[in-house]
Amino acid sequence: MIRYFLISPYSSRKIGIDIMVDYLQTYPNATWFLAVFNREDIDNMSCEEFKKAYPLKKEWQLTFEDLQACDWTLVYTPEE
C-alpha cells in the first residue's frame, strides 16, 4: 500500500503521520519513504517542471525499528 501526504512546515496536522505510525506498528517490516521538498518549488513549478527537476531536498527510508532507534525524531536542516 502506498500513501501520499503533504504536510506544511510547522503544521500541527498529524493525521497523516498517525496513519503511518499505525501502519508501521501493524507491519513492522514495511518501509516509510519520507521526502522533503521546498514548498516554493511545489507552488511555483508546473507538474512537468517538477517531474523533470525533481527538486528533492532530503529523503529518508525508515522502518519501524529505525524510527524507534531515533526516538521518532527526524531533523532536516536546509544547509544539508
Stockholm file with secondary structure:
# STOCKHOLM 1.0

chainA/1-80         MIRYFLISPYSSRKIGIDIMVDYLQTYPNATWFLAVFNREDIDNMSCEEFKKAYPLKKEWQLTFEDLQACDWTLVYTPEE
#=GR chainA/1-80 SS CCCCCCCCTTCCCCHHHHHHHHHHHHSTTCCEEEEEECHHHHHHSCHHHHHHHCCEEEEEEECHHHHHHTTTCCCCCTTC
#=GC SS_cons        CCCCCCCCTTCCCCHHHHHHHHHHHHSTTCCEEEEEECHHHHHHSCHHHHHHHCCEEEEEEECHHHHHHTTTCCCCCTTC
//
